[in-house]
């Protein structure tokens, strides 16, 4: 029992265990910061965090408050990251963002929506 706890403890703390190194233990903070500042979310999640390419690519969501382009950028174990751009190029108010979330959650229960002002 104690030996199993020690292995779990090492993995959870992102430390080396034997000769194996957890690839997530090495996060390049500068690259991460640069990608966030450049809105390089897809590259951030795939290259720096190890997420996968999405199954779905793009979709359009039409609500009474406007039309939204949904761009699926990455996924990991059922969680999906989606960039949301409004047809008017502005970030919608909280009520509209909640309506977008409600519709997206019907298909992707676990999601992270990134609203863009393009």
Legacy VTK file of the C-alpha trace (Angstrom):
# vtk DataFile Version 3.0
C-alpha trace
ASCII
DATASET POLYDATA
POINTS 118 float
0.000 0.000 0.000
2.756 2.483 0.901
4.667 1.816 -2.334
1.551 2.552 -4.448
1.040 5.819 -2.542
4.649 6.848 -3.231
4.207 6.302 -6.992
0.949 8.262 -7.062
2.548 11.016 -5.003
5.456 11.302 -7.452
3.166 11.371 -10.480
0.862 13.961 -8.929
3.790 16.170 -8.054
5.194 15.830 -11.595
8.460 14.428 -10.325
10.629 11.788 -11.955
9.875 8.161 -11.181
12.760 5.867 -12.010
14.108 6.697 -15.477
10.741 7.900 -16.819
10.004 11.613 -16.982
6.468 12.903 -17.125
6.331 14.999 -20.364
3.939 17.438 -18.713
6.532 18.183 -16.027
8.399 20.510 -18.373
6.278 23.528 -19.241
8.019 26.334 -21.049
6.591 29.349 -19.235
7.956 31.868 -21.743
6.427 30.037 -24.735
3.150 29.725 -22.856
3.106 33.450 -22.063
3.991 34.378 -25.655
1.253 32.162 -27.110
-1.335 33.588 -24.724
-0.379 37.151 -25.649
-0.572 36.309 -29.381
-3.899 34.459 -28.963
-2.182 31.276 -30.206
-4.567 29.024 -28.313
-4.410 26.052 -30.672
-0.626 25.897 -30.588
-0.620 26.485 -26.813
-2.934 23.574 -26.110
-1.390 21.173 -28.651
2.346 21.940 -28.471
2.748 23.104 -24.887
-0.020 21.216 -23.056
-0.275 18.029 -25.136
-3.965 18.214 -26.150
-5.304 16.574 -29.358
-6.708 17.849 -32.633
-10.515 18.188 -32.472
-12.931 15.808 -34.165
-15.215 18.695 -35.165
-13.717 21.741 -36.857
-16.241 24.551 -37.410
-19.906 25.220 -36.860
-22.279 28.156 -36.915
-24.679 28.889 -34.088
-27.659 31.122 -34.789
-29.387 32.611 -31.760
-31.956 35.385 -31.486
-29.112 37.624 -30.227
-26.901 37.005 -33.248
-24.866 34.519 -35.210
-21.669 32.951 -33.883
-18.870 31.038 -35.573
-17.625 28.165 -33.420
-14.123 26.939 -34.184
-13.122 23.786 -32.318
-9.398 24.106 -31.682
-8.457 21.186 -29.385
-9.843 18.394 -27.238
-8.695 16.156 -24.419
-10.627 13.271 -22.862
-14.017 14.660 -23.827
-13.226 18.284 -22.991
-13.299 20.654 -25.959
-11.857 24.153 -26.390
-13.854 26.335 -28.781
-13.135 29.820 -30.104
-16.377 31.793 -30.467
-16.585 34.789 -32.809
-19.698 36.935 -33.120
-20.893 38.061 -36.550
-20.621 41.697 -35.360
-17.005 41.233 -34.241
-17.697 42.103 -30.596
-17.609 40.017 -27.440
-21.236 39.488 -26.403
-22.596 40.472 -23.015
-22.902 37.972 -20.183
-26.508 36.982 -21.005
-25.634 36.128 -24.614
-22.441 34.284 -23.581
-24.575 32.165 -21.233
-26.973 31.375 -24.106
-24.050 30.328 -26.318
-22.683 28.150 -23.502
-26.090 26.520 -22.986
-26.279 25.534 -26.673
-22.682 24.314 -26.846
-23.124 22.271 -23.641
-25.846 20.233 -25.334
-23.166 18.706 -27.591
-20.007 19.192 -25.525
-20.723 18.843 -21.821
-17.162 19.711 -20.823
-16.028 22.785 -22.704
-13.956 25.931 -22.555
-15.287 28.794 -24.666
-12.911 31.546 -25.741
-14.859 34.580 -26.995
-12.953 36.611 -29.566
-13.468 40.180 -30.785
-12.510 39.921 -34.446
LINES 1 119
118 0 1 2 3 4 5 6 7 8 9 10 11 12 13 14 15 16 17 18 19 20 21 22 23 24 25 26 27 28 29 30 31 32 33 34 35 36 37 38 39 40 41 42 43 44 45 46 47 48 49 50 51 52 53 54 55 56 57 58 59 60 61 62 63 64 65 66 67 68 69 70 71 72 73 74 75 76 77 78 79 80 81 82 83 84 85 86 87 88 89 90 91 92 93 94 95 96 97 98 99 100 101 102 103 104 105 106 107 108 109 110 111 112 113 114 115 116 117
